[in-house]
Amino acid sequence: MLLRPPQDGLEGVPADGALIARMPVYGTRDAGRGLWKKIRARFKDHGMKENRIMSALFSISNEKNDIVCMLGTHVDDILWAADDESQKIIDRVLAEFDIREIKEGNFRYCGLDIVQDENSTVNVSAKDNIEKIEAISYPGDSQLTRKCNEGEVSQLRSVVGAVSWVSRQCKPELLYRVSRLQTVVNHAKVFHLKEANKVLEDAVQSADIGLVFKGGAVKWDNDMIVLTITDASWSGEQAVVRGSLEPLRSQKARFNGLSGSGFIDGDSDNVHPICLTRNVIRRVCKSTLQAETLACLWGVESGVRIRAAIADARGLLGQDRKIRPDWEEVSAMTMRHLWMTDCKSLEEHLTASTLGKVEDKRLSIDLCSLRQDIWTNGEEELEILHPSKFCDKIRWIDTSIMAVDCLTKAMPTDFLVNILQTSLYDVTPDPDSTMKKVKKQLARAKTPTETPKGK
Protein backbone atom coordinates (compact mmCIF):
# COMPACT_ATOMS: atom_id res chain seq x y z
CA MET A 1 0.00 0.00 0.00
CA LEU A 2 1.29 3.46 -0.95
CA LEU A 3 0.61 6.42 1.36
CA ARG A 4 0.68 10.07 0.30
CA PRO A 5 2.82 12.30 2.58
CA PRO A 6 1.03 15.09 4.50
CA GLN A 7 0.74 18.52 2.81
CA ASP A 8 3.47 20.08 4.95
CA GLY A 9 5.79 17.24 3.93
CA LEU A 10 8.03 14.80 5.81
CA GLU A 11 11.74 15.10 6.36
CA GLY A 12 13.66 13.00 3.86
CA VAL A 13 10.62 12.34 1.66
CA PRO A 14 10.37 14.11 -1.73
CA ALA A 15 7.27 16.26 -2.29
CA ASP A 16 6.11 13.93 -5.08
CA GLY A 17 7.14 10.77 -3.22
CA ALA A 18 5.12 8.16 -1.36
CA LEU A 19 5.43 5.91 1.67
CA ILE A 20 5.17 2.12 1.45
CA ALA A 21 3.22 0.55 4.34
CA ARG A 22 5.05 -2.52 5.63
CA MET A 23 2.15 -3.60 7.87
CA PRO A 24 -1.67 -3.55 7.56
CA VAL A 25 -3.14 -0.12 8.23
CA TYR A 26 -6.09 -0.02 10.60
CA GLY A 27 -9.29 1.14 8.94
CA THR A 28 -8.43 0.01 5.42
CA ARG A 29 -10.49 -2.60 3.61
CA ASP A 30 -7.91 -5.39 3.79
CA ALA A 31 -6.46 -4.54 7.22
CA GLY A 32 -8.10 -7.48 8.95
CA ARG A 33 -7.01 -9.89 6.24
CA GLY A 34 -3.46 -8.60 6.35
CA LEU A 35 -3.26 -8.98 10.13
CA TRP A 36 -4.66 -12.51 9.97
CA LYS A 37 -2.11 -13.52 7.31
CA LYS A 38 0.70 -12.28 9.55
CA ILE A 39 -0.68 -14.12 12.59
CA ARG A 40 -1.08 -17.26 10.45
CA ALA A 41 2.51 -17.08 9.30
CA ARG A 42 3.82 -16.70 12.86
CA PHE A 43 1.81 -19.67 14.15
CA LYS A 44 3.12 -21.87 11.33
CA ASP A 45 6.70 -20.68 11.93
CA HIS A 46 6.42 -21.85 15.53
CA GLY A 47 5.28 -25.34 14.58
CA MET A 48 1.49 -25.04 14.76
CA LYS A 49 -0.43 -26.94 12.09
CA GLU A 50 -2.91 -25.06 9.92
CA ASN A 51 -6.03 -27.17 9.40
CA ARG A 52 -6.61 -27.86 5.71
CA ILE A 53 -10.33 -28.47 6.19
CA MET A 54 -11.06 -25.45 8.41
CA SER A 55 -8.40 -22.89 7.51
CA ALA A 56 -8.95 -20.63 10.54
CA LEU A 57 -8.14 -23.50 12.91
CA PHE A 58 -4.62 -24.32 14.16
CA SER A 59 -3.49 -27.21 16.32
CA ILE A 60 -0.59 -29.09 17.88
CA SER A 61 -0.52 -32.88 18.26
CA ASN A 62 1.97 -35.04 20.13
CA GLU A 63 3.81 -38.18 19.04
CA LYS A 64 0.71 -40.27 19.86
CA ASN A 65 -1.41 -38.09 17.54
CA ASP A 66 -3.30 -36.70 20.53
CA ILE A 67 -4.39 -33.08 20.12
CA VAL A 68 -2.76 -31.00 22.87
CA CYS A 69 -3.69 -27.56 21.55
CA MET A 70 -6.45 -26.10 19.39
CA LEU A 71 -6.64 -22.45 18.43
CA GLY A 72 -9.29 -20.65 16.39
CA THR A 73 -8.95 -17.21 14.81
CA HIS A 74 -11.58 -14.66 13.84
CA VAL A 75 -9.79 -11.69 12.24
CA ASP A 76 -7.89 -10.28 15.25
CA ASP A 77 -9.70 -12.30 17.94
CA ILE A 78 -8.12 -15.58 19.05
CA LEU A 79 -9.62 -18.38 21.14
CA TRP A 80 -7.57 -21.36 22.29
CA ALA A 81 -7.17 -24.25 24.70
CA ALA A 82 -3.75 -25.79 25.33
CA ASP A 83 -1.63 -27.82 27.70
CA ASP A 84 1.34 -26.22 29.48
CA GLU A 85 3.95 -26.93 26.78
CA SER A 86 1.73 -25.71 23.95
CA GLN A 87 0.88 -22.58 25.93
CA LYS A 88 4.56 -21.63 25.83
CA ILE A 89 4.45 -21.69 22.02
CA ILE A 90 1.34 -19.49 21.96
CA ASP A 91 2.97 -17.06 24.40
CA ARG A 92 6.00 -16.73 22.13
CA VAL A 93 3.80 -15.97 19.12
CA LEU A 94 1.66 -13.42 20.95
CA ALA A 95 4.78 -11.68 22.28
CA GLU A 96 5.50 -10.55 18.70
CA PHE A 97 2.25 -8.55 18.58
CA ASP A 98 0.84 -5.62 20.50
CA ILE A 99 -1.86 -7.54 22.39
CA ARG A 100 -4.40 -5.33 24.11
CA GLU A 101 -5.65 -7.89 26.62
CA ILE A 102 -5.71 -11.62 27.32
CA LYS A 103 -8.54 -13.07 29.39
CA GLU A 104 -9.00 -16.57 30.73
CA GLY A 105 -11.99 -18.40 32.21
CA ASN A 106 -14.53 -15.57 31.95
CA PHE A 107 -14.59 -13.28 28.90
CA ARG A 108 -16.46 -12.10 25.80
CA TYR A 109 -15.53 -13.46 22.39
CA CYS A 110 -17.15 -12.21 19.19
CA GLY A 111 -20.24 -11.06 21.11
CA LEU A 112 -20.60 -14.23 23.20
CA ASP A 113 -20.18 -14.52 26.96
CA ILE A 114 -17.93 -17.51 27.72
CA VAL A 115 -17.50 -18.77 31.28
CA GLN A 116 -15.48 -21.78 32.41
CA ASP A 117 -15.97 -23.05 35.97
CA GLU A 118 -13.64 -24.99 38.26
CA ASN A 119 -14.85 -28.31 36.76
CA SER A 120 -13.85 -27.18 33.24
CA THR A 121 -17.50 -26.89 32.21
CA VAL A 122 -17.92 -24.12 29.63
CA ASN A 123 -21.10 -22.02 29.39
CA VAL A 124 -21.75 -19.95 26.26
CA SER A 125 -24.49 -17.31 26.23
CA ALA A 126 -25.30 -13.89 24.76
CA LYS A 127 -27.25 -12.24 27.58
CA ASP A 128 -25.80 -8.78 27.07
CA ASN A 129 -26.59 -8.73 23.36
CA ILE A 130 -30.10 -10.11 23.85
CA GLU A 131 -31.03 -7.50 26.45
CA LYS A 132 -29.95 -4.68 24.12
CA ILE A 133 -32.52 -5.63 21.46
CA GLU A 134 -35.52 -3.29 21.51
CA ALA A 135 -39.04 -4.56 20.89
CA ILE A 136 -41.08 -3.43 17.88
CA SER A 137 -43.34 -0.45 18.48
CA TYR A 138 -46.74 -0.33 16.72
CA PRO A 139 -50.25 0.97 17.54
CA GLY A 140 -51.94 -1.32 20.04
CA ASP A 141 -55.33 -1.06 18.36
CA SER A 142 -54.02 -2.21 14.96
CA GLN A 143 -55.84 -5.05 13.24
CA LEU A 144 -53.72 -8.18 13.21
CA THR A 145 -54.24 -8.62 9.48
CA ARG A 146 -53.18 -5.06 8.58
CA LYS A 147 -50.15 -4.88 6.31
CA CYS A 148 -47.12 -3.33 8.00
CA ASN A 149 -45.84 0.08 6.91
CA GLU A 150 -42.25 0.80 5.94
CA GLY A 151 -41.17 1.82 9.45
CA GLU A 152 -42.66 -1.32 11.03
CA VAL A 153 -41.00 -3.54 8.43
CA SER A 154 -37.69 -1.85 9.21
CA GLN A 155 -38.15 -2.56 12.92
CA LEU A 156 -39.11 -6.16 12.16
CA ARG A 157 -35.99 -6.57 10.05
CA SER A 158 -33.83 -5.25 12.88
CA VAL A 159 -35.33 -7.48 15.58
CA VAL A 160 -35.38 -10.61 13.43
CA GLY A 161 -31.79 -10.04 12.32
CA ALA A 162 -30.55 -9.54 15.88
CA VAL A 163 -32.42 -12.56 17.31
CA SER A 164 -31.36 -14.64 14.29
CA TRP A 165 -27.70 -14.05 15.13
CA VAL A 166 -28.28 -15.05 18.75
CA SER A 167 -30.18 -18.20 17.75
CA ARG A 168 -27.40 -19.31 15.41
CA GLN A 169 -24.71 -18.73 18.01
CA CYS A 170 -26.09 -20.12 21.26
CA LYS A 171 -29.92 -20.37 21.33
CA PRO A 172 -30.92 -22.88 18.61
CA GLU A 173 -34.33 -23.39 20.21
CA LEU A 174 -35.36 -20.09 18.59
CA LEU A 175 -34.18 -21.00 15.09
CA TYR A 176 -37.48 -22.20 13.64
CA ARG A 177 -39.58 -19.29 14.87
CA VAL A 178 -37.02 -16.78 13.63
CA SER A 179 -36.77 -18.46 10.24
CA ARG A 180 -40.53 -18.23 9.76
CA LEU A 181 -40.35 -14.49 10.39
CA GLN A 182 -37.40 -14.08 8.02
CA THR A 183 -39.43 -15.66 5.24
CA VAL A 184 -42.36 -13.24 5.53
CA VAL A 185 -40.51 -10.05 6.45
CA ASN A 186 -41.28 -8.41 3.08
CA HIS A 187 -44.95 -9.41 3.34
CA ALA A 188 -45.33 -8.75 7.07
CA LYS A 189 -48.60 -8.04 8.80
CA VAL A 190 -49.27 -6.87 12.34
CA PHE A 191 -49.55 -10.39 13.71
CA HIS A 192 -45.97 -10.98 12.53
CA LEU A 193 -44.85 -7.99 14.62
CA LYS A 194 -46.65 -9.49 17.59
CA GLU A 195 -44.93 -12.84 17.04
CA ALA A 196 -41.52 -11.18 16.71
CA ASN A 197 -41.99 -9.40 20.04
CA LYS A 198 -43.03 -12.71 21.61
CA VAL A 199 -39.88 -14.41 20.32
CA LEU A 200 -37.80 -11.52 21.71
CA GLU A 201 -39.60 -11.74 25.05
CA ASP A 202 -38.86 -15.47 25.29
CA ALA A 203 -35.23 -14.81 24.40
CA VAL A 204 -34.89 -12.14 27.12
CA GLN A 205 -36.50 -14.37 29.75
CA SER A 206 -33.96 -17.12 29.05
CA ALA A 207 -31.05 -14.84 28.14
CA ASP A 208 -28.65 -16.52 30.56
CA ILE A 209 -29.36 -19.96 29.06
CA GLY A 210 -27.20 -20.96 26.12
CA LEU A 211 -24.89 -23.84 25.31
CA VAL A 212 -23.16 -25.93 27.97
CA PHE A 213 -20.07 -28.05 27.33
CA LYS A 214 -19.74 -30.25 30.40
CA GLY A 215 -16.12 -30.75 31.39
CA GLY A 216 -14.85 -34.28 30.74
CA ALA A 217 -18.19 -35.44 29.32
CA VAL A 218 -16.75 -36.23 25.89
CA LYS A 219 -13.23 -37.62 25.94
CA TRP A 220 -11.05 -36.92 22.91
CA ASP A 221 -9.79 -40.49 22.57
CA ASN A 222 -10.20 -43.28 20.03
CA ASP A 223 -13.78 -43.92 21.19
CA MET A 224 -15.02 -40.41 20.35
CA ILE A 225 -17.43 -40.30 17.41
CA VAL A 226 -19.08 -37.68 15.25
CA LEU A 227 -22.83 -37.61 15.85
CA THR A 228 -25.18 -36.33 13.14
CA ILE A 229 -28.92 -36.04 13.79
CA THR A 230 -31.19 -34.96 10.94
CA ASP A 231 -34.91 -34.38 10.58
CA ALA A 232 -37.33 -32.87 8.09
CA SER A 233 -40.92 -31.66 7.96
CA TRP A 234 -42.68 -32.21 4.65
CA SER A 235 -44.48 -29.52 2.61
CA GLY A 236 -45.46 -27.31 5.53
CA GLU A 237 -43.38 -24.21 4.79
CA GLN A 238 -43.40 -21.20 2.50
CA ALA A 239 -40.58 -19.84 0.36
CA VAL A 240 -40.10 -16.55 -1.47
CA VAL A 241 -40.13 -17.17 -5.23
CA ARG A 242 -39.83 -14.13 -7.53
CA GLY A 243 -41.06 -11.85 -4.75
CA SER A 244 -44.10 -13.94 -3.80
CA LEU A 245 -44.68 -16.54 -1.11
CA GLU A 246 -45.18 -20.07 -2.41
CA PRO A 247 -46.36 -22.94 -0.16
CA LEU A 248 -45.55 -26.66 -0.01
CA ARG A 249 -41.88 -26.29 0.83
CA SER A 250 -40.14 -28.64 3.25
CA GLN A 251 -37.90 -27.80 6.21
CA LYS A 252 -34.68 -29.59 7.15
CA ALA A 253 -32.63 -29.48 10.35
CA ARG A 254 -29.38 -30.98 11.57
CA PHE A 255 -27.34 -31.43 14.73
CA ASN A 256 -23.63 -32.11 14.34
CA GLY A 257 -21.57 -32.78 17.41
CA LEU A 258 -19.14 -35.03 19.22
CA SER A 259 -20.07 -37.93 21.46
CA GLY A 260 -18.77 -41.03 23.14
CA SER A 261 -19.29 -44.49 21.63
CA GLY A 262 -22.29 -45.24 23.87
CA PHE A 263 -24.72 -44.64 21.00
CA ILE A 264 -23.21 -47.36 18.82
CA ASP A 265 -24.81 -50.15 20.84
CA GLY A 266 -26.53 -48.28 23.68
CA ASP A 267 -29.18 -45.63 24.18
CA SER A 268 -27.42 -42.73 25.90
CA ASP A 269 -24.15 -40.84 26.08
CA ASN A 270 -22.77 -37.36 26.53
CA VAL A 271 -22.76 -34.97 23.57
CA HIS A 272 -21.07 -31.68 22.76
CA PRO A 273 -22.79 -29.71 19.96
CA ILE A 274 -20.76 -28.16 17.16
CA CYS A 275 -23.52 -27.01 14.85
CA LEU A 276 -27.32 -26.82 15.07
CA THR A 277 -29.13 -25.27 12.16
CA ARG A 278 -32.15 -25.52 9.87
CA ASN A 279 -33.13 -24.39 6.40
CA VAL A 280 -35.92 -24.57 3.87
CA ILE A 281 -35.19 -27.21 1.22
CA ARG A 282 -35.00 -25.42 -2.13
CA ARG A 283 -36.16 -28.41 -4.11
CA VAL A 284 -39.88 -29.14 -3.87
CA CYS A 285 -40.07 -32.57 -2.23
CA LYS A 286 -42.61 -35.06 -3.52
CA SER A 287 -42.57 -37.21 -0.38
CA THR A 288 -41.46 -37.35 3.24
CA LEU A 289 -38.74 -39.82 2.23
CA GLN A 290 -37.27 -37.31 -0.21
CA ALA A 291 -37.26 -34.51 2.39
CA GLU A 292 -35.65 -36.77 4.99
CA THR A 293 -33.07 -37.98 2.48
CA LEU A 294 -32.03 -34.46 1.51
CA ALA A 295 -31.79 -33.51 5.20
CA CYS A 296 -29.64 -36.58 5.86
CA LEU A 297 -27.31 -35.76 2.95
CA TRP A 298 -26.95 -32.21 4.25
CA GLY A 299 -26.13 -33.33 7.78
CA VAL A 300 -23.80 -36.16 6.77
CA GLU A 301 -21.70 -33.89 4.54
CA SER A 302 -21.20 -31.51 7.46
CA GLY A 303 -20.30 -34.40 9.78
CA VAL A 304 -17.77 -35.75 7.28
CA ARG A 305 -16.09 -32.34 7.21
CA ILE A 306 -15.93 -32.17 11.01
CA ARG A 307 -14.40 -35.66 11.18
CA ALA A 308 -11.81 -34.79 8.53
CA ALA A 309 -10.86 -31.58 10.37
CA ILE A 310 -10.21 -33.58 13.57
CA ALA A 311 -8.22 -36.20 11.65
CA ASP A 312 -6.10 -33.44 10.08
CA ALA A 313 -5.54 -31.83 13.49
CA ARG A 314 -4.28 -35.20 14.72
CA GLY A 315 -1.81 -35.30 11.84
CA LEU A 316 -3.45 -38.30 10.18
CA LEU A 317 -4.03 -36.78 6.73
CA GLY A 318 -0.39 -36.26 5.85
CA GLN A 319 1.91 -33.28 6.17
CA ASP A 320 2.00 -32.04 2.57
CA ARG A 321 0.68 -28.62 1.68
CA LYS A 322 -2.18 -30.18 -0.27
CA ILE A 323 -4.48 -32.61 1.46
CA ARG A 324 -4.22 -36.21 0.29
CA PRO A 325 -6.86 -37.22 -2.30
CA ASP A 326 -8.22 -40.06 -0.16
CA TRP A 327 -8.84 -37.83 2.86
CA GLU A 328 -12.43 -39.00 3.28
CA GLU A 329 -11.49 -42.68 3.45
CA VAL A 330 -8.54 -42.08 5.77
CA SER A 331 -10.53 -39.94 8.20
CA ALA A 332 -13.33 -42.54 8.16
CA MET A 333 -10.86 -45.19 9.30
CA THR A 334 -9.80 -43.05 12.27
CA MET A 335 -13.20 -42.04 13.64
CA ARG A 336 -16.75 -43.34 13.48
CA HIS A 337 -19.69 -41.30 12.25
CA LEU A 338 -23.16 -42.15 13.53
CA TRP A 339 -26.26 -40.84 11.75
CA MET A 340 -29.62 -40.66 13.49
CA THR A 341 -33.00 -40.29 11.78
CA ASP A 342 -36.61 -40.81 12.79
CA CYS A 343 -37.60 -41.82 9.25
CA LYS A 344 -37.89 -45.61 9.31
CA SER A 345 -38.21 -45.91 5.53
CA LEU A 346 -34.94 -44.00 5.04
CA GLU A 347 -33.13 -46.25 7.50
CA GLU A 348 -34.52 -49.35 5.78
CA HIS A 349 -33.50 -48.12 2.31
CA LEU A 350 -29.94 -47.47 3.48
CA THR A 351 -29.44 -50.71 5.43
CA ALA A 352 -31.10 -53.09 2.96
CA SER A 353 -28.74 -55.48 1.15
CA THR A 354 -29.87 -54.05 -2.21
CA LEU A 355 -31.06 -50.62 -3.29
CA GLY A 356 -34.84 -50.39 -3.05
CA LYS A 357 -36.96 -49.03 -5.86
CA VAL A 358 -38.28 -45.48 -5.73
CA GLU A 359 -40.19 -43.65 -8.45
CA ASP A 360 -38.02 -40.52 -8.46
CA LYS A 361 -34.62 -41.02 -10.11
CA ARG A 362 -33.02 -38.06 -8.33
CA LEU A 363 -34.12 -39.52 -4.99
CA SER A 364 -32.67 -42.87 -6.02
CA ILE A 365 -29.31 -41.20 -6.72
CA ASP A 366 -29.31 -39.46 -3.34
CA LEU A 367 -30.10 -42.74 -1.56
CA CYS A 368 -27.36 -44.49 -3.49
CA SER A 369 -24.87 -41.81 -2.44
CA LEU A 370 -25.72 -42.31 1.23
CA ARG A 371 -25.57 -46.10 0.86
CA GLN A 372 -22.08 -45.78 -0.56
CA ASP A 373 -20.88 -44.07 2.63
CA ILE A 374 -22.32 -46.88 4.75
CA TRP A 375 -21.46 -49.92 2.66
CA THR A 376 -18.00 -49.01 1.33
CA ASN A 377 -14.82 -47.24 2.36
CA GLY A 378 -12.77 -46.50 -0.73
CA GLU A 379 -12.41 -49.85 -2.52
CA GLU A 380 -13.23 -51.87 0.61
CA GLU A 381 -16.74 -53.22 1.13
CA LEU A 382 -18.03 -53.23 4.70
CA GLU A 383 -20.53 -55.33 6.59
CA ILE A 384 -23.74 -53.48 7.40
CA LEU A 385 -23.51 -54.40 11.09
CA HIS A 386 -20.04 -52.84 11.23
CA PRO A 387 -18.14 -55.34 13.37
CA SER A 388 -15.15 -52.99 13.18
CA LYS A 389 -14.98 -49.73 15.10
CA PHE A 390 -14.67 -47.58 11.99
CA CYS A 391 -16.75 -45.90 9.31
CA ASP A 392 -20.39 -44.79 9.18
CA LYS A 393 -23.58 -46.21 10.63
CA ILE A 394 -27.21 -45.09 10.51
CA ARG A 395 -29.61 -45.61 13.38
CA TRP A 396 -33.35 -45.10 13.57
CA ILE A 397 -34.73 -43.33 16.66
CA ASP A 398 -38.28 -42.64 17.73
CA THR A 399 -39.80 -39.26 16.87
CA SER A 400 -40.55 -38.66 20.56
CA ILE A 401 -36.82 -38.30 21.27
CA MET A 402 -35.76 -36.56 18.04
CA ALA A 403 -33.44 -33.76 19.21
CA VAL A 404 -34.00 -31.42 16.26
CA ASP A 405 -37.74 -31.96 15.80
CA CYS A 406 -38.37 -28.49 17.21
CA LEU A 407 -36.17 -26.98 14.48
CA THR A 408 -38.56 -28.12 11.75
CA LYS A 409 -41.94 -27.16 13.20
CA ALA A 410 -43.60 -25.05 15.90
CA MET A 411 -43.54 -27.12 19.10
CA PRO A 412 -42.09 -27.06 22.64
CA THR A 413 -38.30 -26.91 22.75
CA ASP A 414 -37.77 -28.25 26.29
CA PHE A 415 -36.30 -31.55 25.10
CA LEU A 416 -33.57 -29.89 23.01
CA VAL A 417 -32.79 -27.29 25.69
CA ASN A 418 -32.37 -30.08 28.26
CA ILE A 419 -29.85 -31.85 26.02
CA LEU A 420 -27.86 -28.65 25.53
CA GLN A 421 -27.88 -27.84 29.26
CA THR A 422 -26.92 -31.31 30.52
CA SER A 423 -24.68 -32.47 27.65
CA LEU A 424 -26.59 -35.76 27.85
CA TYR A 425 -28.77 -37.35 25.17
CA ASP A 426 -30.95 -40.40 25.85
CA VAL A 427 -32.64 -42.00 22.84
CA THR A 428 -34.82 -44.40 24.83
CA PRO A 429 -38.31 -44.05 23.27
CA ASP A 430 -41.00 -42.32 25.28
CA PRO A 431 -43.36 -45.06 26.65
CA ASP A 432 -46.51 -43.12 25.73
CA SER A 433 -45.29 -42.67 22.16
CA THR A 434 -44.47 -46.38 21.90
CA MET A 435 -47.92 -47.34 23.21
CA LYS A 436 -49.66 -45.07 20.69
CA LYS A 437 -47.76 -46.68 17.82
CA VAL A 438 -48.65 -50.17 19.05
CA LYS A 439 -52.33 -49.22 19.22
CA LYS A 440 -52.22 -47.85 15.67
CA GLN A 441 -50.62 -51.04 14.42
CA LEU A 442 -53.26 -53.17 16.13
CA ALA A 443 -56.02 -50.98 14.72
CA ARG A 444 -54.68 -51.43 11.20
CA ALA A 445 -54.43 -55.19 11.69
CA LYS A 446 -58.08 -55.39 12.83
CA THR A 447 -59.42 -53.30 9.93
CA PRO A 448 -61.18 -55.74 7.54
CA THR A 449 -60.18 -55.73 3.90
CA GLU A 450 -63.10 -55.14 1.54
CA THR A 451 -63.46 -57.72 -1.22
CA PRO A 452 -64.38 -56.27 -4.62
CA LYS A 453 -67.78 -57.31 -5.92
CA GLY A 454 -67.78 -60.22 -8.34
CA LYS A 455 -64.81 -61.93 -6.70
C-alpha angles and dihedrals in degrees: 000000000000119000125201114230117243118270094256089053135230127262111261094012119107116238091245094040132104139215123239114220110225094189135037112281116228113244097027122118096251098035094107093047092048092051092048092051090053093048089047092052093050093050091051092047089057094052103265115142119235110221111240093203098046105026096195091059124089129184148174123217129188130228090279091056090248114147109241098170137027124181129182126196131205108182101292097348118094129193122186148160121202146158120247097272094047091047089062090058092050091049091054092051095047091048088069091062135062097251114192097201142343119207130187133194098000121039148113120260122184091336096314127114109228121190127177118193131206091273091057091250110148122212120196121193141146102216096142094051094045094052091052093061112103122217122244115267119216136146110286094219094056118128111250092231095052114119113246120249124232095269093050091048089052091052091047090052091051096049095043092048093050095046090044091059091049093048092051093049106043114338107064091161087079096051099096097047092047092048091054090054092047090056095055100035093111091048097039125157130190094269088060089056089051091050092048091053089049091052090049091048091052090048092051093048091055097032094128092054116088136123123336124200105193112217113251093000094118114036117209095226136113091286095060114111138189111247120205121184119184135180139168139196115214126233097332101114140077129229133194109247118178091338096311133096115248122190134216097063122142129229126222131194136183141191118201119184148127126271144164122262093262092104094059093075103356139059106242143035142144119281136195114200121226101172135008117176145139138204142177111260107242094209115076104243119221095200144013089253091058093049092048091047093052090047090050092050090050094050096042093052090054091047091050089054092050091050092049091050090054092046090051091048088054090054094245098125097063133265101257121117091248119056115248114263094238094054094129094055094044094049090047090057091054101048137022124237119206121196122200126197136163092211106102094190091055092050091048093049091051098045098042115110090239133031110268122228120259127175096231114074094202090054089049090054092050091050091048090052092054092045089055091059091052102040102038141036109196105307093340120099116216134207113251092232089056102221088184123074094240142084133023133325133180123214130189117225131185118264090236090070099036104135097206099040089108090058092064102045143016107276141117114301099201094110094055093042090053091053092050093047097047100032086226128118123189117188096188104133118251107256093225091052091049092050092051091053092049091052091050091051092050091048091053091048092053095048107106118233113236115233114221115245116263094033 
